[in-house]
Every structure is written in structure tokens, then in C-alpha cells.
Amino acid sequence: MKSVKIIKSIAHDGQSRIRGIGRYAQALQSAFPEQDSTISNVASDIAIHPFVNLIAPPYLSGDLVAHRQTIGVIHDVIPLKHTQFPWVGIKGTLWKTINLKLLKFYRAFVTDSQTSKRDLIDICQLDPNIIHVVYPYSGLQDVSVEHIEKILPYGLTPHEYVLYVGDVNWHKNIAQMARAAIEANITLVCVGGAFTKSSDGHPWSSELQKFHELAEANPARILCTGFVDDRVLTTLFTHALANMLVSLDEGFGYAYIEAGHFGTPSILTDAPIFHEISADKGALFVDSSSTASIAHAIQMLQSDHSKRETLGAQAKAKSATYSRKQFVDGWQSVLTTL
């Protein structure tokens, strides 16, 4: 069997708390539990770089050049795809130029969806034959629904709030989501450490600034919890009216499968990535640019309990397809191509 080294140079404290990256790193480690998981000079047949960030300082290592057996994981290319948003900056543009040149040293790439694969082909000009889609898996899906807390924190009431779990970057559309919750007269619960930060004036933070202004003006409708542990998170997912994921773009969408595991439907942007991961099941699709469209979807679930139950059951069934086994099997299949 080929030996595998998972490069952990990016897993410092600042980034390991980024939810999507942290979840993926945990899942990847579980796929190769007996392999060396440190960045070192230990001999290995294959090295896996679990987070190739094309606008961050380049990752340089002998793994890339010496044996050309490094697999790069590129979750999405959103910063390169949406060039109308000038938030990458001079440094980001420089790193992008260098990183795109370094891609030639990777033996293969893994990405999270067919949508992201198409973007890698179109934008990065990569050979489609070396790009593999392995759908992510979240350890949160291992939690048994029988062990969920029945008492909600923060004084919340079941089905009387909608939930957003994630980051605050511009493409997450958090200000629009807040407007929709206010219009639908429902509490929006936002989970994530980034919500506790103030906007620094950078274009990257423009959505966060708008969100904070809405939250300050409507304190009864917007609740920011900061980081919560998985026990609290699973309770919030279980009792939410719906999971909100109305991003302008995504590479995957962890919250859809995590909410679905607990029988909670989602409100999703009407975009290719969300149709792909949901197979049009377990969700209502909305126009992310329209406050009214998002608010209407919330109100539909508020007024039609049976519809929520039907969509929740669909989401639960779809979530089950994103299993640990499919993730491990997918990675094993990638390794056989090298």
C-alpha cells in the first residue's frame, strides 16, 4: 500500500478554527489514520496538501519538486472567479500569479464538487484528467440524533429561528440574509467566531460591516453566538426552522449536509453548486439578490409545517449519501490513479 503524508503546514491555530478547513482536515486524517500526518522529511509515496489557497503566500516544499507525487486540494476558486470584487489586493494578486505557476508541480488535484472542477478547468486551465471530485464528509454527521439536547440555549424556541453557520466573507451574503430574517419577522442565529470581529474597512469585510449595522438596529432579530462546540451546534441545527445558505457562490456547502443529518431543511441560493449537492431535495431555492425571495421562503416554512417535515426528510436522506465511506473510497480511488 502506498504511504501517505498529510501536510499540515496550514493547520496553525488561526486557520484550524476556520470551520470548513478544520472539518475537512479532520475527515482527511480519519481517511488515513495510520499515516504520517506531520510536515517532515519522512519518506512517503504521496503527499497531500489539504488546502491550496491560490491567493495566500505560496506553499513551497520539496514534496512539490522532488517526486511530483503531491495531491493538491483546491476547495474552490471563488476569488479568481468573481473578478468584479477587487478585494484580493496587490499581495493577493502576486500570490495568485505565483501559485498558478506552481500548480504544474502537483501530480493531481482533488476538489469538492463538479461545479468547482469546471471552474478549475475554465479558470486555472488545468487538465480535467488530473482533477478528481471527492465530496466532503463532516464528522458532525456521526452524531446520533437520539443524543441531541432537548433544551435550546440562548432562550430560543424550536422552529422559531433560522440558522446560519459559517464565515463572513463577502460572498456569504450575510447582510441580505439578515434583511430577509427581519422582513420575515424571525430570529436569525449566526454561528461562527468571525461574527465577533469588527469590520476593518477592507472590501473583504464590507458585508460584515453592513451586517453589524443591521444587527445593532434589530437586536431582537439577530443573534450572534460566536464559536460554539459541536454539542451546542447539533442542538441548534436540530431545532432550527431552516438552515440558511444563500451565498453568492460556494465550492460545496457543509451546512446543507449537516442540517440535513438532523432532519432540518435548507434555504439555498438558486445556483448550480446547490442544485448539485442537494439534487434538488431537502431545500427551497431563492434568488440571493432578493430580500423578498429569501423572506418568502422563510415564511413558507413557518406557515406550512408539513412542507418543512417533507423537505427535512429529503435532506436527511441526501445527507446520508455524503458518508465517511464515500469520502474514504473516493480518496482511495484517487490514489490508485498515481
DOBAVO-511191 format. One record per residue (C-alpha): residue in one letter; residue number from 1; x, y, z. Coordinates in steps of 0.25 Angstrom, whole numbers. Layout:
<nodes>
["A" NUM [X Y Z]]
...
</nodes>
This chain:
<nodes>
["M" 1 [0 0 0]]
["K" 2 [5 14 -3]]
["S" 3 [9 22 9]]
["V" 4 [3 36 10]]
["K" 5 [7 48 17]]
["I" 6 [-3 59 20]]
["I" 7 [3 73 20]]
["K" 8 [-1 81 32]]
["S" 9 [7 94 29]]
["I" 10 [-6 101 28]]
["A" 11 [-13 96 41]]
["H" 12 [-8 106 50]]
["D" 13 [-17 112 61]]
["G" 14 [-22 123 53]]
["Q" 15 [-27 115 41]]
["S" 16 [-30 102 48]]
["R" 17 [-42 109 55]]
["I" 18 [-48 112 41]]
["R" 19 [-59 103 41]]
["G" 20 [-59 97 27]]
["I" 21 [-44 95 26]]
["G" 22 [-44 89 40]]
["R" 23 [-55 79 37]]
["Y" 24 [-48 75 24]]
["A" 25 [-35 73 31]]
["Q" 26 [-41 64 41]]
["A" 27 [-48 56 31]]
["L" 28 [-35 54 23]]
["Q" 29 [-28 50 35]]
["S" 30 [-39 40 38]]
["A" 31 [-37 34 24]]
["F" 32 [-22 31 26]]
["P" 33 [-22 29 42]]
["E" 34 [-9 21 42]]
["Q" 35 [-1 30 32]]
["D" 36 [9 41 36]]
["S" 37 [2 54 38]]
["T" 38 [13 64 40]]
["I" 39 [21 72 30]]
["S" 40 [35 66 31]]
["N" 41 [45 59 23]]
["V" 42 [39 45 25]]
["A" 43 [39 37 13]]
["S" 44 [25 35 6]]
["D" 45 [20 31 -7]]
["I" 46 [9 42 -7]]
["A" 47 [8 56 0]]
["I" 48 [-6 62 1]]
["H" 49 [-7 77 2]]
["P" 50 [-21 79 8]]
["F" 51 [-23 94 6]]
["V" 52 [-17 100 -7]]
["N" 53 [-20 115 -5]]
["L" 54 [-18 122 -18]]
["I" 55 [-17 136 -12]]
["A" 56 [-9 133 0]]
["P" 57 [6 132 1]]
["P" 58 [11 120 -7]]
["Y" 59 [14 107 -1]]
["L" 60 [28 103 -5]]
["S" 61 [33 89 -1]]
["G" 62 [42 78 -7]]
["D" 63 [29 70 -7]]
["L" 64 [25 78 -19]]
["V" 65 [38 77 -27]]
["A" 66 [45 64 -23]]
["H" 67 [36 53 -26]]
["R" 68 [24 60 -33]]
["Q" 69 [14 52 -25]]
["T" 70 [7 63 -17]]
["I" 71 [-8 64 -18]]
["G" 72 [-14 78 -16]]
["V" 73 [-27 80 -10]]
["I" 74 [-34 93 -16]]
["H" 75 [-47 95 -10]]
["D" 76 [-52 106 -19]]
["V" 77 [-46 117 -28]]
["I" 78 [-56 128 -23]]
["P" 79 [-46 139 -22]]
["L" 80 [-42 137 -37]]
["K" 81 [-56 134 -42]]
["H" 82 [-62 147 -37]]
["T" 83 [-52 157 -42]]
["Q" 84 [-63 169 -41]]
["F" 85 [-60 169 -26]]
["P" 86 [-46 176 -24]]
["W" 87 [-43 170 -10]]
["V" 88 [-31 161 -14]]
["G" 89 [-21 173 -13]]
["I" 90 [-7 175 -18]]
["K" 91 [-1 164 -10]]
["G" 92 [-13 154 -13]]
["T" 93 [-11 157 -28]]
["L" 94 [4 154 -26]]
["W" 95 [2 141 -19]]
["K" 96 [-9 137 -29]]
["T" 97 [1 139 -41]]
["I" 98 [12 130 -33]]
["N" 99 [2 120 -29]]
["L" 100 [-4 117 -42]]
["K" 101 [10 115 -48]]
["L" 102 [13 105 -36]]
["L" 103 [1 97 -40]]
["K" 104 [9 90 -51]]
["F" 105 [17 83 -40]]
["Y" 106 [5 75 -34]]
["R" 107 [2 61 -39]]
["A" 108 [-13 62 -37]]
["F" 109 [-24 71 -31]]
["V" 110 [-36 68 -22]]
["T" 111 [-48 77 -21]]
["D" 112 [-61 77 -14]]
["S" 113 [-71 77 -26]]
["Q" 114 [-73 76 -41]]
["T" 115 [-76 91 -41]]
["S" 116 [-62 94 -35]]
["K" 117 [-56 84 -45]]
["R" 118 [-62 92 -56]]
["D" 119 [-56 105 -50]]
["L" 120 [-42 99 -49]]
["I" 121 [-43 95 -63]]
["D" 122 [-48 108 -68]]
["I" 123 [-40 118 -59]]
["C" 124 [-28 111 -56]]
["Q" 125 [-26 103 -69]]
["L" 126 [-24 90 -62]]
["D" 127 [-25 77 -69]]
["P" 128 [-38 71 -66]]
["N" 129 [-32 57 -65]]
["I" 130 [-24 60 -53]]
["I" 131 [-35 67 -45]]
["H" 132 [-44 58 -36]]
["V" 133 [-57 61 -29]]
["V" 134 [-58 55 -15]]
["Y" 135 [-70 60 -8]]
["P" 136 [-67 65 6]]
["Y" 137 [-71 58 19]]
["S" 138 [-73 64 33]]
["G" 139 [-71 57 46]]
["L" 140 [-84 65 51]]
["Q" 141 [-91 54 43]]
["D" 142 [-87 44 53]]
["V" 143 [-95 50 64]]
["S" 144 [-107 41 67]]
["V" 145 [-120 49 67]]
["E" 146 [-124 42 79]]
["H" 147 [-114 49 87]]
["I" 148 [-117 63 84]]
["E" 149 [-120 73 95]]
["K" 150 [-135 76 96]]
["I" 151 [-133 89 103]]
["L" 152 [-129 100 94]]
["P" 153 [-118 110 98]]
["Y" 154 [-120 126 97]]
["G" 155 [-135 125 101]]
["L" 156 [-138 120 87]]
["T" 157 [-151 113 83]]
["P" 158 [-151 101 73]]
["H" 159 [-155 105 59]]
["E" 160 [-155 120 63]]
["Y" 161 [-142 123 57]]
["V" 162 [-133 121 45]]
["L" 163 [-119 117 46]]
["Y" 164 [-106 121 38]]
["V" 165 [-93 114 41]]
["G" 166 [-80 119 35]]
["D" 167 [-71 130 31]]
["V" 168 [-74 145 28]]
["N" 169 [-67 147 14]]
["W" 170 [-74 156 4]]
["H" 171 [-79 144 -4]]
["K" 172 [-87 139 8]]
["N" 173 [-97 149 6]]
["I" 174 [-100 151 21]]
["A" 175 [-105 165 20]]
["Q" 176 [-116 160 11]]
["M" 177 [-119 149 19]]
["A" 178 [-121 158 31]]
["R" 179 [-130 167 24]]
["A" 180 [-139 155 20]]
["A" 181 [-140 150 34]]
["I" 182 [-144 164 39]]
["E" 183 [-155 164 28]]
["A" 184 [-160 150 31]]
["N" 185 [-160 154 46]]
["I" 186 [-152 143 51]]
["T" 187 [-139 142 59]]
["L" 188 [-126 139 51]]
["V" 189 [-116 131 59]]
["C" 190 [-102 133 53]]
["V" 191 [-91 123 58]]
["G" 192 [-76 126 56]]
["G" 193 [-65 133 62]]
["A" 194 [-64 143 51]]
["F" 195 [-77 149 55]]
["T" 196 [-70 154 68]]
["K" 197 [-60 162 60]]
["S" 198 [-61 177 55]]
["S" 199 [-60 181 41]]
["D" 200 [-46 186 37]]
["G" 201 [-51 195 25]]
["H" 202 [-45 185 15]]
["P" 203 [-54 181 4]]
["W" 204 [-53 167 9]]
["S" 205 [-61 172 21]]
["S" 206 [-72 180 14]]
["E" 207 [-83 170 16]]
["L" 208 [-79 169 31]]
["Q" 209 [-80 184 33]]
["K" 210 [-94 184 27]]
["F" 211 [-98 172 35]]
["H" 212 [-93 179 48]]
["E" 213 [-101 191 45]]
["L" 214 [-114 183 43]]
["A" 215 [-111 175 56]]
["E" 216 [-109 187 64]]
["A" 217 [-122 193 59]]
["N" 218 [-130 180 61]]
["P" 219 [-124 173 73]]
["A" 220 [-137 165 75]]
["R" 221 [-136 159 62]]
["I" 222 [-121 155 60]]
["L" 223 [-113 147 70]]
["C" 224 [-98 144 68]]
["T" 225 [-93 133 77]]
["G" 226 [-78 133 73]]
["F" 227 [-71 120 73]]
["V" 228 [-79 108 79]]
["D" 229 [-75 94 82]]
["D" 230 [-82 82 74]]
["R" 231 [-91 79 85]]
["V" 232 [-98 93 84]]
["L" 233 [-97 93 69]]
["T" 234 [-104 80 67]]
["T" 235 [-115 85 76]]
["L" 236 [-117 98 68]]
["F" 237 [-117 90 55]]
["T" 238 [-128 80 60]]
["H" 239 [-138 91 65]]
["A" 240 [-136 101 54]]
["L" 241 [-147 104 45]]
["A" 242 [-137 104 34]]
["N" 243 [-122 105 31]]
["M" 244 [-119 117 23]]
["L" 245 [-109 117 12]]
["V" 246 [-111 128 2]]
["S" 247 [-97 130 -2]]
["L" 248 [-94 137 -16]]
["D" 249 [-85 125 -18]]
["E" 250 [-79 113 -11]]
["G" 251 [-69 101 -14]]
["F" 252 [-78 91 -7]]
["G" 253 [-87 95 5]]
["Y" 254 [-85 87 18]]
["A" 255 [-97 93 26]]
["Y" 256 [-107 87 16]]
["I" 257 [-102 73 19]]
["E" 258 [-100 75 34]]
["A" 259 [-114 81 35]]
["G" 260 [-120 70 27]]
["H" 261 [-114 60 36]]
["F" 262 [-123 65 47]]
["G" 263 [-135 66 38]]
["T" 264 [-134 81 36]]
["P" 265 [-137 86 22]]
["S" 266 [-129 98 16]]
["I" 267 [-132 110 9]]
["L" 268 [-122 111 -3]]
["T" 269 [-118 120 -14]]
["D" 270 [-123 116 -27]]
["A" 271 [-109 113 -33]]
["P" 272 [-102 101 -39]]
["I" 273 [-94 97 -27]]
["F" 274 [-106 96 -18]]
["H" 275 [-114 88 -28]]
["E" 276 [-103 79 -30]]
["I" 277 [-100 76 -15]]
["S" 278 [-115 75 -12]]
["A" 279 [-120 68 -25]]
["D" 280 [-132 78 -23]]
["K" 281 [-136 71 -10]]
["G" 282 [-138 76 4]]
["A" 283 [-138 91 1]]
["L" 284 [-145 103 -4]]
["F" 285 [-137 111 -15]]
["V" 286 [-137 126 -15]]
["D" 287 [-131 138 -22]]
["S" 288 [-120 142 -14]]
["S" 289 [-121 157 -19]]
["S" 290 [-135 158 -14]]
["T" 291 [-139 160 1]]
["A" 292 [-153 157 -3]]
["S" 293 [-150 144 -9]]
["I" 294 [-142 139 3]]
["A" 295 [-152 144 13]]
["H" 296 [-164 138 5]]
["A" 297 [-156 124 6]]
["I" 298 [-155 126 22]]
["Q" 299 [-170 130 23]]
["M" 300 [-174 117 14]]
["L" 301 [-167 108 24]]
["Q" 302 [-173 116 36]]
["S" 303 [-187 114 31]]
["D" 304 [-186 100 25]]
["H" 305 [-181 90 36]]
["S" 306 [-184 78 27]]
["K" 307 [-175 84 16]]
["R" 308 [-164 86 25]]
["E" 309 [-165 72 30]]
["T" 310 [-165 67 16]]
["L" 311 [-153 75 12]]
["G" 312 [-146 71 25]]
["A" 313 [-147 56 22]]
["Q" 314 [-142 58 8]]
["A" 315 [-130 66 13]]
["K" 316 [-127 55 23]]
["A" 317 [-127 44 12]]
["K" 318 [-118 53 4]]
["S" 319 [-108 56 15]]
["A" 320 [-107 41 17]]
["T" 321 [-100 39 3]]
["Y" 322 [-89 48 8]]
["S" 323 [-83 38 17]]
["R" 324 [-70 35 23]]
["K" 325 [-69 23 14]]
["Q" 326 [-71 30 1]]
["F" 327 [-61 40 5]]
["V" 328 [-50 30 8]]
["D" 329 [-54 21 -4]]
["G" 330 [-53 34 -13]]
["W" 331 [-39 37 -7]]
["Q" 332 [-34 23 -9]]
["S" 333 [-39 23 -23]]
["V" 334 [-31 36 -26]]
["L" 335 [-18 29 -20]]
["T" 336 [-20 17 -30]]
["T" 337 [-18 27 -41]]
["L" 338 [-4 31 -37]]
</nodes>
